Amino acid sequence: MRIVTTITHSSSIEAAIKKLKDYRDSLETKNDIFVKRLAEIGVTAAETRVAKGEGDTSKDVRFSFVFNTSEGEAEGRIIISSTPKVDEDGRKFYPHLAWEFGAGIFYNNGNINPHAHELGMGVGKFPGQKFALDDHWWYRDDNDFLHLSKGTEATMPMYYASLEIIKQIEAIALEVFGG
């Protein structure tokens, strides 16, 4: 009777060891899935923020993510980009920065990215700006047409992408790695 108990106990230990090894072997793949899922959540949150924003800046803002693995470590980065507009003085204005930090006071009176000051960004920070604190201004486009602008609302797509990732990280970890 004792021998049967020992054999049963030994086989259950072997089964547990096999399960642990299988889980260990799946961790790298699961970690890759985890990082990719979080990046997808961030990109979706960022796109949603810009789509709902108000303003005159082009919504030709692109979001993507880059995923790299090296020596068993996974890294995911969310990227925001846009085509810069170059003014007559050769200065570049990037629409994605307007959506992140705002342009003009009309939409952004009190609505600022919490990290704007530490990054040197925000309404009135564009070098040589003249109208940031006006409710509106006029500008000429590439075809010399005159347009009224009230600026662009700081929808903060990257800031809210990070908040959404933080909000969902535990649920995604449970989903991918198991409860």
N, C-alpha and C positions, 0 to 999 in steps of 0.2 A: 504494500500500500504506500509506503514511503517512497519507493522508487518511482511510481506513477506520478505522484505529486511533484517530485523533483523534475521529472521529464516535462510535465505540463508547465511548470514554472519556468524552466529553461527555454522552452519553445515560445512562451509569451514574451520573455526577455529578448529573444532573437527577433521576434516580430516587431517589438518596440524599437529595437536597434535599426531594423530595416526601414521602418517608418521614419525615424529620425534622419537616416542617411538620405532617403528619398526627398524629404523636406529640405535638407541642407542642399542637395543637388538642384532643387527647384528655386532656391532663393535668388540667384542671379537673374533668372528670367522674370521672377515675380518683382524684383526690384526695378528692372527695366520697365515693366508694365506699370508699376506704381508711379515712376517718374513721368512717363508718357501721359498717363491719365491726369496727373496734376497739371501738366503743361496744357493739355487740351482744355481742362476746366478754366485755366487762366486765360487762354486765348479767347474762348467763348465769352467769358465775363468782359474782357477788354473790348471785343467787337460790339457787344451789346451796349456798353457805355457810350461809345462813339456814335452808334446808330441813333441813340436817343438824345444826343446833344444838340444844342442850338448854337447857331453862329454862322459866320460868313466864310470860315476857313474850309477849304476843300476837305471832303471826307475820304479822299483818296489816301487813306492810311491803311497800311498792311500789317497784319499780325502773323507771326509764324513761331515755330519753336525748333530749336536745334537740339538734337539728342546725341550725346557721345558716351561711349564706354571706354574705359582704360583701366587696365589692371584690376578688373572686378568692381570698379566704381562707375556709377551712372551719374551723368550730369545733364540736366535739361535747362535750357535758357529760352525764355520768351523774348521775341524780338519785335519791336515796333519800328516801322520805317515809313517814310513818305518822300515824295519828290520835292526838293526844296524850291522855293520861289526866290529868285535873285532880284534885288531892287537896283535902282539906277546907280547906287554907290557900290554895288558888288556884294552887299551883305546878303547872307542866306537866311531865309525864314523857313523853318521846317514845320509843316502843318501838324505833324504828330506832337510837337512840343506845345503848340497852341491848344490842342485837345487835352493834353496832360496838365498844363499849368495855366491856361486861359490867355486871352488876348482882349484887352479893353475892360473897362469897369462895368459896362452895362450888364453883362451876364455874371460878373464875378465880384460884385460888391459883397464881400464877406465869404465868398465861396472860393477857398484856396486849397491847393494840395498841401497837406500837413508837412510835406518834406520840401516845399518850394524854397523856403529861406535857406536851409542848409545846402541846397544845390545852386543857390544864386538865381533862381527862376521866379516867375510870377508876373503879375500885371505890373507894367511899368519898368520891367527889367531889360527889355530888348534894347540893345545899344542904339542910341540916337532916336529912340521913339519920341513922338511928339503928341500923340493923341490918346494914350492909354487911359488917362483919367477923364477924358471927355466921354459923354454918352454915345457919341457917334462921330464918324469922320468920313471923308470921301477919299477914294483912291481910283487910280486909272489901271485898268487891266492891260494885258499884253497887246490888245487891239486898240488901245487908247480910249476905251469906253469908260465913262465915269460911273462909279458905284458908291452907294451909301453903305457903310459898314458899322455895325454895332459890336464888332469883335467876335470872340468865340468863347463859349462856355467851357470852363475847366471841368471836363467830364472825368478826368483822372483815370483813364483806362488801365494803366499799369498799376496804379495804386489799388484800384478796386480788384484787379486780377489777383494781386497778392492777398488781399483780404478774403477773397473767395477761396483761394487755395488753402489758407489757414483755417477757414471755416469747415472745409470738407476733408482735410488731411486725415483725420482720424477715421472717418467713414470709409475713405478710399483704402486706407491701410487695412482695415478689417475686411473689406471686400477682396482685396488682392491677396493678403497674407493669411486670411482666415481668422475666425473669432476664437 
